[in-house]
Amino acid sequence: ALARMNHPGIATVYDAGTDADGQPFLVMEFVDGASITEHCRAGRPGLEALLELFAKVCDAIEHAHQRGVLHRDLKPANVLVTRHGTDVQPKVIDFGIAKAALRGGQTEVGVIKGKYYYMSPEQAWGDPVDPRTDIFATGLLLHELLTGEMVYQEDNVPALLDRVRKAEVPSPRKKRREIPEELAQIVLKACAKEPEDRFQNAIDMSQALSDLLYRTN
């Protein structure tokens, strides 16, 4: 799945094979950076810089989706941020449970995969998933970057899964009133319970963020 992709926002795979003991291996790019949440806590970027950074994450996800690859485990630890001089580049890593799906195909039913705190409702139900499940996780990640708090924090897994399945994601403005209403609506659209109510692809979400930046500058 990783070998299909060639994008500055996705960790590069250099080689793959099997060792002398028959164990498969991957040789991957070393990403020297902090998680996107740690990066933003330390650097405290302004809203414009944050949204420009996040638009790059959306572009990387779109690149994967265009090649038929779903991540299904997007979370802060799997989006690292590196610096090269003044350039700041997010890198999506760990496609360990990614699914290479044929066009129009779906993943298996009845299997819950991914970390509970960032999974979509359809993942929590064990239903078929498509690229819009990554859109949901992307929305949760942006929500967290804007508010400084995870959307889901329950320690009890059954209670957490029940909330993911049934409860609407709250507006980030409930935590921080200074967040622009239009930006809050972008987050809520990404985190809609029903996949058909979300952005249908990551590039549409990226474009919505870019349009917002253009209008506010």
C-alpha positions, 0 to 999 in steps of 0.5 A, spaced: 500 500 500 505 504 501 509 503 495 503 506 491 504 512 494 509 518 492 507 524 496 511 529 501 506 528 506 507 521 506 512 517 509 516 513 503 517 506 503 524 504 500 524 497 500 520 491 502 522 483 502 523 477 507 529 476 511 533 469 512 528 467 517 522 468 512 520 474 516 517 480 512 520 487 513 519 494 510 525 499 510 521 506 511 523 513 511 525 516 518 521 521 520 524 526 525 519 530 528 513 530 533 506 529 533 502 534 530 498 535 537 505 536 540 508 540 534 502 545 535 502 545 543 510 547 543 509 552 537 503 555 538 501 557 531 496 562 529 490 560 526 492 561 519 499 557 520 495 551 523 490 551 517 495 551 512 499 545 516 492 542 516 491 543 509 497 539 507 495 533 511 488 533 507 492 533 501 496 527 503 490 523 505 487 525 498 493 522 495 492 515 498 485 515 497 486 516 489 491 510 490 485 506 493 488 506 500 485 507 506 488 509 512 483 507 518 487 509 524 489 517 523 490 520 530 496 525 532 501 519 533 500 518 526 501 525 523 508 527 525 511 534 523 518 535 521 522 542 519 527 543 514 529 550 515 522 555 515 518 549 511 514 545 516 511 539 513 506 534 516 508 526 514 502 521 515 505 514 517 503 507 520 499 505 514 499 498 518 492 497 518 491 500 511 486 497 506 488 497 499 481 497 496 479 496 489 475 502 486 468 502 489 470 496 494 469 496 501 473 493 507 470 487 511 464 487 515 463 486 522 471 487 524 473 493 528 480 496 526 483 502 529 484 506 535 477 507 538 478 515 540 479 517 533 474 511 529 468 513 525 461 511 527 461 506 521 468 503 524 465 502 531 459 498 528 464 494 524 460 496 518 463 497 511 468 503 510 470 507 505 475 514 504 469 518 508 472 514 514 478 517 514 475 524 513 471 523 520 478 522 523 481 528 520 475 532 522 476 529 530 484 531 529 482 538 527 477 539 532 483 537 537 488 542 534 483 547 535 480 546 542 486 542 545 482 536 547 480 530 544 473 529 542 472 522 546 476 521 552 472 515 556 476 510 559 470 505 558 471 502 551 463 500 551 461 507 553 466 510 548 464 505 542 457 507 544 458 514 544 462 514 537 456 510 534 450 515 537 452 521 539 454 527 535 460 531 535 460 537 539 462 544 536 469 546 537 466 553 539 463 550 545 470 549 548 473 556 545 468 561 543 473 565 539 473 559 533 470 562 527 463 559 526 465 557 519 471 553 521 467 550 526 462 548 521 467 545 517 469 541 522 462 538 524 461 537 516 467 532 517 465 529 523 458 528 521 455 521 523 452 519 516 458 518 511 454 522 506 453 528 510 461 529 510 466 532 505 466 526 500 473 527 499 479 530 503 481 535 497 474 538 498 475 539 506 482 542 504 479 547 499 474 549 504 479 551 509 483 554 503 477 558 501 476 560 509 483 563 509 482 567 503 476 570 505 479 572 512 486 575 509 
